[in-house]
Amino acid sequence: MHADTTPTRKAAALAAFAGLDHEPGVPKPDPILVVDKVVRRFGGLTAVNVDHVEIQRGSITALIGPNGAGKTTFFNQLTGFDSADEGSWTFNGKQLKGVPAHRVARAGMVRTFQLTKALSKLTVMENMRLGAQNQRGENFFRALIPGSWRRQEDEITERAEELLERFKLAAKRDDFAGSLSGGQRKLLEMARALMVGPELVMLDEPMAGVNPALTQSLLGHVKDLREEGMTVLFVEHDMDMVRDISDWVVVMAQGAVIAEGPPDTIMSDPRVVDAYLGAHHDAPMSAEEFEEQLQEAEAELESEIEEKA
Amino acid sequence: MDWNTIFVTTVKASIGLETVVYALAAIGVNIQFGYAGLLNFGQAAFLGVAAYGMAVTVATFHLPFWLGILIGLAATIVLAFLLGIPTLRLRADYLAIVTIAAAEIVRLVFRSVKFSSVFGGSDGRQNFSGDFFAMNPYSPGTYGIGPISFNERVTWVLTVGWVLIAIACGLVYLLMKSPWGRVLKAIREDEDAVRSLGKNVFSYKMQALVLGGVVGCLGGFLFALGQASVQPDLFSTEFTFYAYTIVILGGAARVFSPVVGAAIFWVLLVFVGNTLSEAVSAGLLPSLFTVNNIGAVRFMLVGLGLMLLLIFRPQGIFGDKREIALDAR
């Protein structure tokens, strides 16, 4: 709905993807995030093993995959919340491996969480203000002199109010964040992430637990991010949403990227179908396989007869 | 029953040395636990190293009083870093385990025979408060209203103590209204969210631990100076738990709650204790109660009172009921 009014960015994003190969790790014309050979093992289990993937600047890219594909672990690694065993990745050309989470956020790559993390006992407005960067009053000694940070605080408040207005949370500004509904918390978390001033917004299941009435408005907000020039990478299970808003889809299964492509055709890609439904789920049985199964069944029957006799 | 004595001692307890010491310790705990959510169960150790740092410098090594204060402060900060660096990156419970163990280690080192030439073993250290009382501006005599009065030495200790409490409360007020305090409160709610917003959580937790320790250590200095002696067993783990009780009694994350909490806690203890002992000596209680066991009965009754308070007013005296309601969601 929002994107239709200003179709330029969407068209630009789609143009960037036109004619690209549908192979995993296909190079993009202007990648903001480039990931190389990232591996994460938990004991014997390899949770993530991504060979190469690029995220196009100014686009909305969806990261999908069956449960346990390693999407959230991959997210955690990219944003510094978990460490990678091997590999490297660059954001705007800047090496980010081993960089702690708060530095990743400062670099302009801000994430939200699958289980929303509203800061319950802070008001909605305080939640928003917290997102602003380079606050003078966050230094211990300057905090003691209110005059040194008041003006900046007023500017931050003004910016926060605009965002709250846009996300329809303005009426809640003085309520505790803990008193908001699940969907409102999702909105607050997204608005708070925008206070950081990110270039790349990483949304971990933005639609989980949101009632259908709010879904449309959340979708609109995600599209707006692209219209403002931000890049969005999100994890989602809801395929309707993926089809509706994403420009490009990356599919993970068993820790690896198995396919990429535009949202309208990706679900008919045989590799993706295999990943979701299991390989050979609908392949016709060959003559040899048929013969083999028949013999097995006969042998079983005979042995049973012998036992009874 | 001598109600007059009970009344006078109770009123004196509300502003007395124990109240001052526990209020300062509790202000420190309130910064760490109330605002930043850090479970520091070793607050007694912070007061202990400060008190001993000063006492040992003056009494054992015969160095100047102010150097003793500096060494006490430095010891507190070093302790905070020692405890914080390995644990603040981990989950909250690790800090609790490490601090409670460290507090016992500190106390046992102070009372050990091996170091008794330095720390004085279980007798502790005396003869270090001379310089402090030499600064006393009050001339000899008693100060106060009628029977509720103190001699010039106690008056001097209490004056310094209440000035320090006022400064500490002012500091907490300014900090917690600032963006710095906002980050601290946010860390208490959810560390990962704060990290995702570009704040260095470890650094803020360390600042809170150091600040809470330093405020608490002022209580350690006053404890030592007010009694003109330090003993290791003053700084046992129950000291820390009293400080926590005081914070929760007053209401966590409120500026004045540790001060009012400390006053109420000591008023209750002194009032119940004195009333019981007066009642025993007047033969008003059954023979089950003797002079020897009313000390324990006193704590039972105060404990009962605190339980009732937390059942009927879980947010403490100054707390906001809406915040407690959020926890239940």
Chai-1 contact restraints between the chains, C-beta under 6 A:
chainA,res_idxA,chainB,res_idxB,connection_type,confidence,min_distance_angstrom,max_distance_angstrom,comment,restraint_id
A,A101,B,R195,contact,1.0,0.0,6.0,A-B,restraint_1
A,H102,B,R195,contact,1.0,0.0,6.0,A-B,restraint_2
A,H102,B,G198,contact,1.0,0.0,6.0,A-B,restraint_3
A,H102,B,K199,contact,1.0,0.0,6.0,A-B,restraint_4
A,H102,B,N200,contact,1.0,0.0,6.0,A-B,restraint_5
A,A105,B,S196,contact,1.0,0.0,6.0,A-B,restraint_6
A,A105,B,G198,contact,1.0,0.0,6.0,A-B,restraint_7
A,R106,B,G198,contact,1.0,0.0,6.0,A-B,restraint_8
A,R111,B,S196,contact,1.0,0.0,6.0,A-B,restraint_9
A,K117,B,D190,contact,1.0,0.0,6.0,A-B,restraint_10
A,K117,B,A193,contact,1.0,0.0,6.0,A-B,restraint_11
A,L119,B,A186,contact,1.0,0.0,6.0,A-B,restraint_12
A,L119,B,E189,contact,1.0,0.0,6.0,A-B,restraint_13
A,L119,B,D190,contact,1.0,0.0,6.0,A-B,restraint_14
A,S120,B,E189,contact,1.0,0.0,6.0,A-B,restraint_15
A,S120,B,L326,contact,1.0,0.0,6.0,A-B,restraint_16
A,K121,B,E189,contact,1.0,0.0,6.0,A-B,restraint_17
A,K121,B,E323,contact,1.0,0.0,6.0,A-B,restraint_18
A,E126,B,R182,contact,1.0,0.0,6.0,A-B,restraint_19
A,L130,B,R182,contact,1.0,0.0,6.0,A-B,restraint_20
A,L130,B,A186,contact,1.0,0.0,6.0,A-B,restraint_21
A,L130,B,L197,contact,1.0,0.0,6.0,A-B,restraint_22
A,G131,B,L197,contact,1.0,0.0,6.0,A-B,restraint_23
A,Q133,B,G198,contact,1.0,0.0,6.0,A-B,restraint_24
A,Q135,B,P179,contact,1.0,0.0,6.0,A-B,restraint_25
A,G137,B,S178,contact,1.0,0.0,6.0,A-B,restraint_26
A,G137,B,P179,contact,1.0,0.0,6.0,A-B,restraint_27
A,E138,B,P179,contact,1.0,0.0,6.0,A-B,restraint_28
A,E138,B,W180,contact,1.0,0.0,6.0,A-B,restraint_29
A,E138,B,V183,contact,1.0,0.0,6.0,A-B,restraint_30
A,F140,B,W180,contact,1.0,0.0,6.0,A-B,restraint_31
A,F140,B,Q207,contact,1.0,0.0,6.0,A-B,restraint_32
A,A143,B,L175,contact,1.0,0.0,6.0,A-B,restraint_33
A,A143,B,S178,contact,1.0,0.0,6.0,A-B,restraint_34
A,A143,B,W180,contact,1.0,0.0,6.0,A-B,restraint_35
A,L144,B,L174,contact,1.0,0.0,6.0,A-B,restraint_36
A,F176,B,L326,contact,1.0,0.0,6.0,A-B,restraint_37
A,G178,B,L326,contact,1.0,0.0,6.0,A-B,restraint_38
A,V196,B,L197,contact,1.0,0.0,6.0,A-B,restraint_39
A,V196,B,G198,contact,1.0,0.0,6.0,A-B,restraint_40
